[in-house]
Amino acid sequence: MGLIPLNRTQLWLRTLQMVPYAAAMHHRIYTVCLLIGFLPFLVGFHPAHEVPTGQGENPAHRPSVSVMEPRAESVMTGPDVWTVVPDWGQSPELSIGNTHGGVLIDHDGRVLYNTDTDRSILIHDADGAFVESLAGRFSGIHGMQLRIEEGIPYLYAAHLPGKQIVKLRMDGTHVWTIGVPMESGKYADDSNAYNPTAVAVAPDGRIFVADGYGRNWIHVFGPDLRYMKSFGGRGNG
């Protein structure tokens, strides 16, 4: 059978006729996806290490549960593909301790991250081998930023335990400190309420500090370290 050409009006009508069918199919697919997503909760989901035992069951007769090793998974973000590398940077001789998500990569490809140990900032090469640590006196740093100034790299860091922002050279040498912004008037009743967790430096040199664990203000300082203003704060929700 030959194909019968359709004019624009006929094509438009055919398209309208397909809309209810497409909507119904979309609803069915959406319903199936919801059922699949909630199925583990409907039947009773338990992690492998929390398998419930039957009432009166003898633990000695309980079947063993094998723990699967973590596997590398890839995540795509636009043209880039990121792959998880299990045990990267870890070794029996290196105690990393608690970390706070501050991770930087310098111009040599080295990876820097902060910890709560007396090593403070740990540095690894691109393959994960431990290189060195620095700024041991500032253990407990949270957010960090690497900034090049007149060809020289510096670290800006939010030091939560010290309630301060510090600027460091790449060898850990201390340059300056910004303490509690009492000029803001936000901590007149209690200076201990200030708990900075993040710092960012604008292209013009202004320094933005987030009181993430305190009263949720963002404080702005000039390149000369003088207090400028504050914004944000806690909402009413």
N, C-alpha and C positions, 0 to 999 in steps of 0.2 A: 504494500500500500504506500502511495506517495505521500509526502508531507504536505499539509494544507497550510499555506501561509496565513498568518493572523495579522490584522491591523493593530494599531496602537491601542484602540479602545478594547478590542478583544483580549489583548495581552494584559491590560490593566484589570479587566474583570476576572481573568484567570488568576491573577495575583491576589485579588481580594478574596476569591474563593479559597485560596490556599491558607489565608491568615488564620481562620479558626482551627484548621488542622494542625498548622505549625504551632499554634499556641497550646493546643491539647497535648501534642508530643512534648513540647517544652515542659509542661506541667508534669507529665508522667516521668520524664527524665529527672526533673528536680525532686519529685517525690521519692524515686528510687535512690537517688544520691543521699537524701536525708535518711532513708531507712538504713542504707549501708553505713552511714556515718554514726548513727545512734545504735546500731545493732549490738556492739560490744557492751553498751550500757544497759540495753534491754535484757540481755541474757546474763549480765553480771560480769563486769570486767575486773580483772585483778592482774597487776604486774607479775612477772615471772617469780619475783622474790617474795610475793605476798599471796601465794596460792592458798586459798582457805582450806582447812581440814574439816572433814565431816565430824559431827558431834560424836564423841566417844571413840574416835579413830585413834589407833595406836600410831604415834609419830614414827616409830621404828619401821612400820610397814608402809610409810608414805613413799610414793615414787619420787625418785630424784629429779630435780629440775635442772636442765642444762642452761648455762648462761651464755648467750651468744656474744662473741667478740664484736666490738664496734667496727663497722665497715666504712670505708671512704665513700662519701656521697658527693655528687657534683650539684652545684647550684648556679643557674645562669642569671646574670643581670645584664641585660642588653647584649653587647657583643662579647662580654667577658664570661668565662667559666671558672668558678671557684670550687676547689675540691678540698674536703676535710682530710687532714693528714693525722691519723691517730698517733698519739704519744709524741707528737712533735715537740722538741725542746726538753723532753723529760729524760732523766737519768737517775739511777739509784744514788749517785753522789750529790745530786742537786735537790734541795728542798725549796720548792716554790712557795708553799704556804697559800694564804688567802690573797686573792687578787681583786681588782675593782674595774676591770674592763678598759683601762687606759692602755692603748697599744699604738705605737708609732713605728714608722720605718724611716731611717735616715738616708742620706744621699748615697751611702755605701751599701744599702740594701739590708742593713742590720735591723733587727726587730727589738724594740724596747718596750717593756711593760712594767707596771708597778705592782708591788706586793706589800704585805704587812710585816715582812721579815726585816731583820736588821740590814739586809742587802738593799732594801728599798726598790731601786730600779735595776732590773736585770736586762742584760743585752745578749742576744744570740745572733749568730750569722744566719744567712738565708736558709741554710740546711738544717738549722736547729741546734747546732753546737753552741754550748755556753761560752761566751767570750769574757764578760766581766760584769761587775755590778758597780753602782755609783750612788752617791747621795745617801749614804747610810743613816745620816742624822735626820733624814726626812722620811722615815718609815711611815707607811700608811697613806701615801699619795693616792688621790683618786684621778680626776681628769688631768690630761696633759696636752700640750700643744708644742710642736716643733716649729720654730720660726727662724728664718734666715734674715739677719740684719747686717747690712754692709758686708755680705759675704761670709759672715760668721754665724753658725747655727747655735741657737739657744733653746732651752727647755723652759716652758712656763707650766707650772704645776699647782694644783689645788691640794694643799696639805691639810687634810681634815683634822688630824689630831692636834696640830698646832694652830688651827683656826686662822690660816694664813695662805696667801699666795706667794710662791717663791719663783724667782728666775734663776736658772742654773746654766752654767756652761756645760759642754758635752762631756767634760771630765768630772762633773759633779760639783765644781766650784760654785759657791753661793754668790749671787750678784746683788740681789735686793729682796726685800720682803714687804708685802702689803698686809697689814693686820686687820683687826676688826674695824669696819667702817663706822665708827661712832658718829662721824659727821652726818650720817644719813638720818640719825634720830630713830632708827628702827630697833636699836638694842639698848636704849637708855635705861630700861628696866632690868636688863639681863644680858651682859656681853657674851655669856656662855650659850645663848640661843643662836649664835652665828656659827654655822657649820658648812663651809664652802666645799662643794664637790666638783665644780667644773670651772674652767677658765678658757676664754677665747680672746684672741687679739685681732682687732680689725686692721685693714690695710693702712689706716692713718695712725696706728699706734695706740688707739684707745683699747682699754682692757675691760672686758666684760667678765664678771664673776657671778656665778650662780650659788645662792645659799640653799642648796638642794635638800640638805638634811636639817635645815633650820626653819626660817620663816618664809622661805620661797621667794625672796627678793632677788632681782638681778641688779648688781651694782656696777656702775660705770666709772672708770678712772681714766684720766688723761695720760698721755705718754710721759708726763712728768710725775706720774703716780698720785696726782692730786684727785681727791674725790670730786665727781661731777654730779651724778644724779643716781636715782634708783627707780626701778619700775617693776611691775609684776605684783608679788605678794600673794597671799592666800585669797582664794575666792570665797563665795558664799555657798557653794554646793555641798 
